[in-house]
Amino acid sequence: MGTSSQLDTEIAARLKRDANGLVAAIAQDHDTGEVLMLAWMDDEALRRTLATGRATYYSRSRGEYWVKGETSGNTQQVKSVALDCDGDALLLRVEQRGPACHTGTATCFTGRELPLGVQR
């Protein structure tokens, strides 16, 4: 991709964005396979991630880009990025350093299980 300021046209053509131009990005631990978090990316966030190897997301609430761990030190070094079959979600396999969740838990799902109505 080099120094291009735009996302590769082939990749951009495969993305199916929501009405706000965003695609769901799932971060998964590269070594354990554990799902760490869900965030959002637009074309620029994905371009930055692919160019730098640092997970860069778009904050819907703040309306700005953020690099995971830039302020907390809990970084995500990207090992691979895959686009799902429908083109509407990305899977980032990352090396997570520190907790993935801003609340300090290992993942954004740790300790947040919901009760199932059906017992199996």
mmCIF file of the C-alpha atoms, coordinates in Angstrom:
data_MODEL
# 
_entry.id   MODEL 
# 
loop_
_atom_site.group_PDB 
_atom_site.id 
_atom_site.type_symbol 
_atom_site.label_atom_id 
_atom_site.label_alt_id 
_atom_site.label_comp_id 
_atom_site.label_asym_id 
_atom_site.label_entity_id 
_atom_site.label_seq_id 
_atom_site.pdbx_PDB_ins_code 
_atom_site.Cartn_x 
_atom_site.Cartn_y 
_atom_site.Cartn_z 
_atom_site.occupancy 
_atom_site.B_iso_or_equiv 
_atom_site.pdbx_formal_charge 
_atom_site.auth_seq_id 
_atom_site.auth_comp_id 
_atom_site.auth_asym_id 
_atom_site.auth_atom_id 
_atom_site.pdbx_PDB_model_num 
ATOM 1   C CA . MET A 1 1   ? 0.000   0.000   0.000  1.00 0.00 ? 1   MET A CA 1 
ATOM 2   C CA . GLY A 1 2   ? 3.008   2.272   0.502  1.00 0.00 ? 2   GLY A CA 1 
ATOM 3   C CA . THR A 1 3   ? 2.371   5.918   1.269  1.00 0.00 ? 3   THR A CA 1 
ATOM 4   C CA . SER A 1 4   ? -1.016  6.093   -0.415 1.00 0.00 ? 4   SER A CA 1 
ATOM 5   C CA . SER A 1 5   ? -3.546  8.129   1.514  1.00 0.00 ? 5   SER A CA 1 
ATOM 6   C CA . GLN A 1 6   ? -6.442  6.036   0.218  1.00 0.00 ? 6   GLN A CA 1 
ATOM 7   C CA . LEU A 1 7   ? -7.440  2.451   0.836  1.00 0.00 ? 7   LEU A CA 1 
ATOM 8   C CA . ASP A 1 8   ? -6.486  0.072   -1.975 1.00 0.00 ? 8   ASP A CA 1 
ATOM 9   C CA . THR A 1 9   ? -9.350  0.181   -4.506 1.00 0.00 ? 9   THR A CA 1 
ATOM 10  C CA . GLU A 1 10  ? -9.710  -3.608  -4.626 1.00 0.00 ? 10  GLU A CA 1 
ATOM 11  C CA . ILE A 1 11  ? -10.131 -3.792  -0.851 1.00 0.00 ? 11  ILE A CA 1 
ATOM 12  C CA . ALA A 1 12  ? -12.432 -0.755  -0.783 1.00 0.00 ? 12  ALA A CA 1 
ATOM 13  C CA . ALA A 1 13  ? -14.657 -2.325  -3.439 1.00 0.00 ? 13  ALA A CA 1 
ATOM 14  C CA . ARG A 1 14  ? -15.131 -5.459  -1.304 1.00 0.00 ? 14  ARG A CA 1 
ATOM 15  C CA . LEU A 1 15  ? -16.265 -3.566  1.820  1.00 0.00 ? 15  LEU A CA 1 
ATOM 16  C CA . LYS A 1 16  ? -19.964 -3.243  2.608  1.00 0.00 ? 16  LYS A CA 1 
ATOM 17  C CA . ARG A 1 17  ? -20.231 -0.276  4.928  1.00 0.00 ? 17  ARG A CA 1 
ATOM 18  C CA . ASP A 1 18  ? -23.187 0.777   7.071  1.00 0.00 ? 18  ASP A CA 1 
ATOM 19  C CA . ALA A 1 19  ? -24.997 4.097   6.495  1.00 0.00 ? 19  ALA A CA 1 
ATOM 20  C CA . ASN A 1 20  ? -22.177 5.890   8.358  1.00 0.00 ? 20  ASN A CA 1 
ATOM 21  C CA . GLY A 1 21  ? -19.438 4.332   6.228  1.00 0.00 ? 21  GLY A CA 1 
ATOM 22  C CA . LEU A 1 22  ? -18.348 1.930   8.968  1.00 0.00 ? 22  LEU A CA 1 
ATOM 23  C CA . VAL A 1 23  ? -17.523 -1.773  9.119  1.00 0.00 ? 23  VAL A CA 1 
ATOM 24  C CA . ALA A 1 24  ? -17.484 -3.880  12.300 1.00 0.00 ? 24  ALA A CA 1 
ATOM 25  C CA . ALA A 1 25  ? -13.964 -4.911  13.334 1.00 0.00 ? 25  ALA A CA 1 
ATOM 26  C CA . ILE A 1 26  ? -13.544 -7.886  15.656 1.00 0.00 ? 26  ILE A CA 1 
ATOM 27  C CA . ALA A 1 27  ? -10.217 -8.186  17.480 1.00 0.00 ? 27  ALA A CA 1 
ATOM 28  C CA . GLN A 1 28  ? -9.145  -11.737 18.283 1.00 0.00 ? 28  GLN A CA 1 
ATOM 29  C CA . ASP A 1 29  ? -6.054  -12.856 20.193 1.00 0.00 ? 29  ASP A CA 1 
ATOM 30  C CA . HIS A 1 30  ? -3.610  -14.283 17.660 1.00 0.00 ? 30  HIS A CA 1 
ATOM 31  C CA . ASP A 1 31  ? -2.310  -16.989 20.010 1.00 0.00 ? 31  ASP A CA 1 
ATOM 32  C CA . THR A 1 32  ? -5.387  -18.115 21.961 1.00 0.00 ? 32  THR A CA 1 
ATOM 33  C CA . GLY A 1 33  ? -8.220  -17.347 19.531 1.00 0.00 ? 33  GLY A CA 1 
ATOM 34  C CA . GLU A 1 34  ? -10.098 -15.510 22.287 1.00 0.00 ? 34  GLU A CA 1 
ATOM 35  C CA . VAL A 1 35  ? -12.414 -12.746 21.049 1.00 0.00 ? 35  VAL A CA 1 
ATOM 36  C CA . LEU A 1 36  ? -11.176 -9.534  22.663 1.00 0.00 ? 36  LEU A CA 1 
ATOM 37  C CA . MET A 1 37  ? -13.442 -6.727  21.490 1.00 0.00 ? 37  MET A CA 1 
ATOM 38  C CA . LEU A 1 38  ? -15.592 -5.217  18.762 1.00 0.00 ? 38  LEU A CA 1 
ATOM 39  C CA . ALA A 1 39  ? -14.896 -1.773  17.353 1.00 0.00 ? 39  ALA A CA 1 
ATOM 40  C CA . TRP A 1 40  ? -15.565 0.115   14.130 1.00 0.00 ? 40  TRP A CA 1 
ATOM 41  C CA . MET A 1 41  ? -13.460 1.069   11.135 1.00 0.00 ? 41  MET A CA 1 
ATOM 42  C CA . ASP A 1 42  ? -13.982 3.244   8.120  1.00 0.00 ? 42  ASP A CA 1 
ATOM 43  C CA . ASP A 1 43  ? -11.731 3.190   5.060  1.00 0.00 ? 43  ASP A CA 1 
ATOM 44  C CA . GLU A 1 44  ? -9.148  5.474   6.660  1.00 0.00 ? 44  GLU A CA 1 
ATOM 45  C CA . ALA A 1 45  ? -8.960  3.469   9.905  1.00 0.00 ? 45  ALA A CA 1 
ATOM 46  C CA . LEU A 1 46  ? -8.451  0.283   7.896  1.00 0.00 ? 46  LEU A CA 1 
ATOM 47  C CA . ARG A 1 47  ? -5.844  1.962   5.688  1.00 0.00 ? 47  ARG A CA 1 
ATOM 48  C CA . ARG A 1 48  ? -3.928  3.138   8.777  1.00 0.00 ? 48  ARG A CA 1 
ATOM 49  C CA . THR A 1 49  ? -4.151  -0.329  10.359 1.00 0.00 ? 49  THR A CA 1 
ATOM 50  C CA . LEU A 1 50  ? -2.850  -2.070  7.251  1.00 0.00 ? 50  LEU A CA 1 
ATOM 51  C CA . ALA A 1 51  ? -0.082  0.503   6.761  1.00 0.00 ? 51  ALA A CA 1 
ATOM 52  C CA . THR A 1 52  ? 1.191   0.583   10.359 1.00 0.00 ? 52  THR A CA 1 
ATOM 53  C CA . GLY A 1 53  ? 0.300   -2.806  11.865 1.00 0.00 ? 53  GLY A CA 1 
ATOM 54  C CA . ARG A 1 54  ? -1.244  -0.953  14.818 1.00 0.00 ? 54  ARG A CA 1 
ATOM 55  C CA . ALA A 1 55  ? -4.994  -1.430  15.358 1.00 0.00 ? 55  ALA A CA 1 
ATOM 56  C CA . THR A 1 56  ? -6.634  1.879   14.491 1.00 0.00 ? 56  THR A CA 1 
ATOM 57  C CA . TYR A 1 57  ? -10.370 2.304   14.968 1.00 0.00 ? 57  TYR A CA 1 
ATOM 58  C CA . TYR A 1 58  ? -13.007 4.984   14.463 1.00 0.00 ? 58  TYR A CA 1 
ATOM 59  C CA . SER A 1 59  ? -14.832 6.149   17.584 1.00 0.00 ? 59  SER A CA 1 
ATOM 60  C CA . ARG A 1 60  ? -18.508 6.694   16.823 1.00 0.00 ? 60  ARG A CA 1 
ATOM 61  C CA . SER A 1 61  ? -19.051 8.606   20.077 1.00 0.00 ? 61  SER A CA 1 
ATOM 62  C CA . ARG A 1 62  ? -16.047 10.925  19.722 1.00 0.00 ? 62  ARG A CA 1 
ATOM 63  C CA . GLY A 1 63  ? -16.051 11.108  15.922 1.00 0.00 ? 63  GLY A CA 1 
ATOM 64  C CA . GLU A 1 64  ? -12.293 10.522  15.702 1.00 0.00 ? 64  GLU A CA 1 
ATOM 65  C CA . TYR A 1 65  ? -9.657  7.875   15.073 1.00 0.00 ? 65  TYR A CA 1 
ATOM 66  C CA . TRP A 1 66  ? -7.925  6.096   17.920 1.00 0.00 ? 66  TRP A CA 1 
ATOM 67  C CA . VAL A 1 67  ? -4.993  3.731   18.009 1.00 0.00 ? 67  VAL A CA 1 
ATOM 68  C CA . LYS A 1 68  ? -5.576  0.944   20.516 1.00 0.00 ? 68  LYS A CA 1 
ATOM 69  C CA . GLY A 1 69  ? -3.282  1.487   23.482 1.00 0.00 ? 69  GLY A CA 1 
ATOM 70  C CA . GLU A 1 70  ? -2.105  4.950   22.490 1.00 0.00 ? 70  GLU A CA 1 
ATOM 71  C CA . THR A 1 71  ? -3.128  6.370   25.868 1.00 0.00 ? 71  THR A CA 1 
ATOM 72  C CA . SER A 1 72  ? -3.509  3.210   28.001 1.00 0.00 ? 72  SER A CA 1 
ATOM 73  C CA . GLY A 1 73  ? -0.455  1.305   26.811 1.00 0.00 ? 73  GLY A CA 1 
ATOM 74  C CA . ASN A 1 74  ? -2.664  -1.761  26.172 1.00 0.00 ? 74  ASN A CA 1 
ATOM 75  C CA . THR A 1 75  ? -1.690  -2.109  22.535 1.00 0.00 ? 75  THR A CA 1 
ATOM 76  C CA . GLN A 1 76  ? -2.785  -4.379  19.710 1.00 0.00 ? 76  GLN A CA 1 
ATOM 77  C CA . GLN A 1 77  ? -0.097  -5.357  17.211 1.00 0.00 ? 77  GLN A CA 1 
ATOM 78  C CA . VAL A 1 78  ? -1.939  -6.617  14.140 1.00 0.00 ? 78  VAL A CA 1 
ATOM 79  C CA . LYS A 1 79  ? -0.801  -10.000 12.817 1.00 0.00 ? 79  LYS A CA 1 
ATOM 80  C CA . SER A 1 80  ? -3.467  -10.385 10.107 1.00 0.00 ? 80  SER A CA 1 
ATOM 81  C CA . VAL A 1 81  ? -6.698  -8.861  8.829  1.00 0.00 ? 81  VAL A CA 1 
ATOM 82  C CA . ALA A 1 82  ? -9.455  -10.814 7.075  1.00 0.00 ? 82  ALA A CA 1 
ATOM 83  C CA . LEU A 1 83  ? -12.696 -9.667  5.472  1.00 0.00 ? 83  LEU A CA 1 
ATOM 84  C CA . ASP A 1 84  ? -15.714 -11.908 6.029  1.00 0.00 ? 84  ASP A CA 1 
ATOM 85  C CA . CYS A 1 85  ? -17.631 -13.515 3.155  1.00 0.00 ? 85  CYS A CA 1 
ATOM 86  C CA . ASP A 1 86  ? -20.259 -10.732 3.054  1.00 0.00 ? 86  ASP A CA 1 
ATOM 87  C CA . GLY A 1 87  ? -17.708 -7.917  3.218  1.00 0.00 ? 87  GLY A CA 1 
ATOM 88  C CA . ASP A 1 88  ? -19.401 -6.315  6.232  1.00 0.00 ? 88  ASP A CA 1 
ATOM 89  C CA . ALA A 1 89  ? -17.023 -7.359  9.018  1.00 0.00 ? 89  ALA A CA 1 
ATOM 90  C CA . LEU A 1 90  ? -13.284 -7.509  9.574  1.00 0.00 ? 90  LEU A CA 1 
ATOM 91  C CA . LEU A 1 91  ? -11.353 -9.945  11.763 1.00 0.00 ? 91  LEU A CA 1 
ATOM 92  C CA . LEU A 1 92  ? -8.114  -8.597  13.195 1.00 0.00 ? 92  LEU A CA 1 
ATOM 93  C CA . ARG A 1 93  ? -5.829  -11.219 14.706 1.00 0.00 ? 93  ARG A CA 1 
ATOM 94  C CA . VAL A 1 94  ? -3.709  -9.282  17.162 1.00 0.00 ? 94  VAL A CA 1 
ATOM 95  C CA . GLU A 1 95  ? -1.008  -9.592  19.759 1.00 0.00 ? 95  GLU A CA 1 
ATOM 96  C CA . GLN A 1 96  ? -2.720  -7.984  22.741 1.00 0.00 ? 96  GLN A CA 1 
ATOM 97  C CA . ARG A 1 97  ? -0.532  -6.343  25.375 1.00 0.00 ? 97  ARG A CA 1 
ATOM 98  C CA . GLY A 1 98  ? -2.451  -5.719  28.587 1.00 0.00 ? 98  GLY A CA 1 
ATOM 99  C CA . PRO A 1 99  ? -6.250  -5.792  28.986 1.00 0.00 ? 99  PRO A CA 1 
ATOM 100 C CA . ALA A 1 100 ? -8.265  -5.318  25.799 1.00 0.00 ? 100 ALA A CA 1 
ATOM 101 C CA . CYS A 1 101 ? -11.212 -3.585  27.463 1.00 0.00 ? 101 CYS A CA 1 
ATOM 102 C CA . HIS A 1 102 ? -11.159 0.030   28.598 1.00 0.00 ? 102 HIS A CA 1 
ATOM 103 C CA . THR A 1 103 ? -12.704 -1.155  31.888 1.00 0.00 ? 103 THR A CA 1 
ATOM 104 C CA . GLY A 1 104 ? -9.546  -3.135  32.642 1.00 0.00 ? 104 GLY A CA 1 
ATOM 105 C CA . THR A 1 105 ? -10.914 -6.628  31.965 1.00 0.00 ? 105 THR A CA 1 
ATOM 106 C CA . ALA A 1 106 ? -8.999  -9.041  29.742 1.00 0.00 ? 106 ALA A CA 1 
ATOM 107 C CA . THR A 1 107 ? -11.696 -8.825  27.039 1.00 0.00 ? 107 THR A CA 1 
ATOM 108 C CA . CYS A 1 108 ? -14.756 -6.659  26.526 1.00 0.00 ? 108 CYS A CA 1 
ATOM 109 C CA . PHE A 1 109 ? -16.825 -9.787  27.195 1.00 0.00 ? 109 PHE A CA 1 
ATOM 110 C CA . THR A 1 110 ? -15.113 -11.020 30.387 1.00 0.00 ? 110 THR A CA 1 
ATOM 111 C CA . GLY A 1 111 ? -17.643 -11.358 33.234 1.00 0.00 ? 111 GLY A CA 1 
ATOM 112 C CA . ARG A 1 112 ? -20.543 -10.133 31.105 1.00 0.00 ? 112 ARG A CA 1 
ATOM 113 C CA . GLU A 1 113 ? -22.276 -13.423 30.273 1.00 0.00 ? 113 GLU A CA 1 
ATOM 114 C CA . LEU A 1 114 ? -26.053 -13.330 29.915 1.00 0.00 ? 114 LEU A CA 1 
ATOM 115 C CA . PRO A 1 115 ? -28.293 -16.105 31.282 1.00 0.00 ? 115 PRO A CA 1 
ATOM 116 C CA . LEU A 1 116 ? -29.655 -18.547 28.718 1.00 0.00 ? 116 LEU A CA 1 
ATOM 117 C CA . GLY A 1 117 ? -33.359 -19.344 28.986 1.00 0.00 ? 117 GLY A CA 1 
ATOM 118 C CA . VAL A 1 118 ? -32.828 -22.801 27.542 1.00 0.00 ? 118 VAL A CA 1 
ATOM 119 C CA . GLN A 1 119 ? -30.629 -25.301 29.360 1.00 0.00 ? 119 GLN A CA 1 
ATOM 120 C CA . ARG A 1 120 ? -28.603 -27.620 27.190 1.00 0.00 ? 120 ARG A CA 1 
# 
